[in-house]
């Protein structure tokens, strides 16, 4: 079992920055690929970014590439999402998730993530 707790969401103006954190417990974090997903109002939840066990591999959705950075600190059992140059269309509830497979890189598919945080709201005003 894995427990995930996100923090760092809030209200920010377009062009601003936020850093989300996700603290994990209950499983060997250093051998778990992690992902961030988001769900805008009235829309389905979508992939944002993923990071491998060691942090050496990262992958981003096209809509956030170059603006968002995923990272992790295995000593602190925490994964981060640094979000810069935020746009109103980034407004969503952001979820971190832990991959249940043994693939060090994880995946973009929600079906491979068995453990989810409660979500944190990010609102970007224009």
Buried (B, 14 or more C-beta within 10 A) or exposed (E): EBEBBBEBBEEBEEEBEBEBBBBBEEBEBEEBBBBBBBBBEEEEBBBBBBBBBEBEEBBBBEBBEEBBBBBBEBEEBBBBBBBBEBBEEBBBBBBBBBBBBEEBBBBBEBEBBEBBBEBBEBBBEE
